[in-house]
């Protein structure tokens, strides 16, 4: 397994947000964590990245314990993160945002190769290279966030709500680009609140509700669990 999360418990102030959350991601696997707003999806990804410290539990990445490590070390080990709010630098250009990722993590691929790949996977960004983050649309900011993560050349991607609030025209374009990343052999964890945004190429699905994993299996298996299906359909 490339990522193993075991019995993760996270508190924010006095609120118990994650309760014994466990899941695993295999090599070249696409895992989707779905749940309503506030269910614990973003908290899960932020804890993996080291932004939040768990009260208990274990996070292992490529057979190495990373629980409690600083975020920059986790990123340098090969986890790319695209947060829900995109997290791009608004005063920098599209080009500068992508190039910055090549400074953060060393790779067997040159910075030029990595930035070129980012534009190949997200060709819509090519014509906006010189535009600042404030001069592109919400969909383009989402693309840039994932493209910047790709330029790090990570082993694993954590993508938080990358389809949230986007035009129905834009969503298939981003999904297609993510599929291209999958075909390159990367593992991906997608956090989504809308069941209809789950990509067709998802291998494994987890449903989180009130900080607990209440379902795990293949997406097609969810259709047979009427109680859980009702919960996630209500999230859409």
FENRA-V436622 format. One record per residue. RES is the residue in one small letter. SS is DSSP state (~ for helix, > for strand, _ for the rest). PSI is psi in degrees with one decimal (none if undefined). BURIAL is I if it has 24 or more other ideal C-beta (glycine too) atoms within 12 Angstrom, else O. Layout:
res: <RES,RES>
ss: <SS,SS>
psi: <PSI,PSI>
burial: <BURIAL,BURIAL>
This chain:
res: <x,x,x,x,x,x,x,x,x,x,x,x,x,x,x,x,x,x,x,x,x,x,x,x,x,x,x,x,x,x,x,x,x,x,x,x,x,x,x,x,x,x,x,x,x,x,x,x,x,x,x,x,x,x,x,x,x,x,x,x,x,x,x,x,x,x,x,x,x,x,x,x,x,x,x,x,x,x,x,x,x,x,x,x,x,x,x,x,x,x,x,x,x,x,x,x,x,x,x,x,x,x,x,x,x,x,x,x,x,x,x,x,x,x,x,x,x,x,x,x,x,x,x,x,x,x,x,x,x,x,x,x,x,x,x,x,x,x,x,x,x,x,x,x,x,x,x,x,x,x,x,x,x,x,x,x,x,x,x,x,x,x,x,x,x,x,x,x,x,x,x,x,x,x,x,x,x,x,x,x,x,x,x,x,x,x,x,x,x,x,x,x,x,x,x,x,x,x,x,x,x,x,x,x,x,x,x,x,x,x,x,x,x,x,x,x,x,x,x,x,x,x,x,x,x,x,x,x,x,x,x,x,x,x,x,x>
ss: <_,_,>,>,>,>,>,>,>,>,>,>,_,_,>,>,>,>,>,>,>,>,>,>,>,_,_,_,_,>,>,>,>,>,_,_,_,_,_,_,~,~,~,~,~,~,~,~,_,_,_,_,_,_,_,>,>,>,>,>,>,_,_,>,>,_,_,_,_,_,~,~,~,~,~,~,~,_,>,>,>,>,_,_,_,_,_,_,_,_,_,_,>,~,~,~,~,~,~,~,~,~,~,~,_,_,_,_,_,_,~,~,~,~,~,~,~,~,~,~,~,_,~,~,~,~,~,~,_,_,_,>,~,~,~,_,_,~,~,~,~,~,~,~,~,~,~,~,~,~,~,_,_,_,_,>,>,>,>,>,_,_,_,_,_,_,_,~,~,~,~,~,~,~,~,~,~,~,~,~,~,~,~,_,_,_,>,>,>,>,>,>,_,_,~,~,~,_,_,_,_,_,_,>,>,>,>,>,>,_,_,>,>,>,>,>,>,_,~,~,~,~,~,~,_,~,~,~,~,~,~,~,~,~,~,_>
psi: <140.1,-29.8,132.3,117.6,124.1,116.9,53.9,126.0,125.0,133.1,141.4,109.6,-117.9,1.0,128.7,100.5,-49.1,134.4,101.7,44.5,125.1,134.7,167.4,151.3,124.3,171.7,133.5,30.2,145.2,117.4,132.6,128.2,116.0,144.0,164.0,164.4,129.9,3.0,-22.6,7.9,-55.5,-38.5,-38.9,-48.6,-39.8,-31.9,-40.4,-40.2,-6.2,4.2,-29.1,144.5,127.4,148.9,-36.7,167.7,176.9,142.2,119.8,131.2,119.3,48.7,19.9,134.0,123.6,4.2,123.3,-0.9,153.4,148.2,-42.0,-32.6,-39.6,-42.9,-42.7,-23.8,-20.0,33.2,120.7,135.7,126.6,102.0,164.5,-40.1,14.6,-49.1,20.9,163.1,108.3,-27.6,-5.2,156.1,167.4,-46.1,-45.1,-38.5,-43.3,-44.3,-34.0,-34.2,-27.6,-16.4,-26.8,-43.2,129.1,148.1,162.4,-14.9,143.5,157.6,-36.8,-41.5,-40.0,-41.2,-37.1,-40.1,-39.9,-41.2,-32.2,-40.2,-31.7,70.4,-23.2,-23.3,-15.9,-42.9,-5.4,17.3,-42.1,-4.1,145.1,164.5,-24.6,-8.3,13.5,161.5,171.6,-41.4,-38.9,-33.0,-38.8,-44.0,-44.5,-38.5,-45.0,-38.5,-38.9,-41.1,-38.9,-37.9,-16.8,-16.5,53.9,166.6,-32.9,137.0,135.9,112.7,114.7,109.9,51.8,-8.1,-3.8,128.6,13.0,157.6,142.6,-21.1,-33.8,-34.8,-48.1,-31.7,-42.9,-40.5,-39.6,-40.3,-39.3,-37.5,-36.5,-38.9,-40.3,-44.2,-17.7,-11.2,9.6,151.9,147.4,137.5,119.6,128.6,124.8,144.3,-13.7,116.0,-27.3,-6.3,1.3,120.1,150.7,-24.0,12.9,131.0,-39.2,145.2,135.1,138.5,128.9,134.7,121.9,40.7,6.5,142.3,118.3,-5.3,141.0,136.8,-168.3,149.9,-37.0,-27.4,-22.9,-28.8,-22.7,-6.8,89.7,-37.9,-46.0,-39.5,-37.1,-38.3,-49.6,-27.8,-32.6,-19.2,-18.3,none>
burial: <I,I,I,I,I,O,O,I,I,I,O,O,O,O,O,O,I,I,I,I,I,I,I,I,I,O,O,O,I,I,I,I,I,I,I,I,I,O,I,I,I,I,I,I,I,I,I,I,I,I,I,I,I,I,O,O,I,I,I,I,I,O,O,O,O,I,I,O,I,O,I,O,O,I,I,I,I,I,I,I,I,I,I,I,O,I,I,I,O,O,O,O,O,I,I,I,I,I,I,I,I,I,O,I,I,O,I,O,O,O,O,O,O,I,I,I,I,I,I,O,I,I,O,I,I,O,O,I,I,O,I,O,I,O,O,I,O,I,I,I,I,I,I,I,I,I,I,I,I,I,I,I,I,I,I,I,I,I,I,I,I,I,I,I,O,I,O,O,O,I,I,O,I,I,I,O,I,I,O,I,I,I,O,O,O,I,I,I,I,I,I,I,I,I,I,O,I,I,I,O,O,I,I,I,I,I,I,I,I,O,I,I,I,I,I,I,I,O,I,O,O,I,O,O,O,O,O,I,I,O,I,I,O,O,I,O>
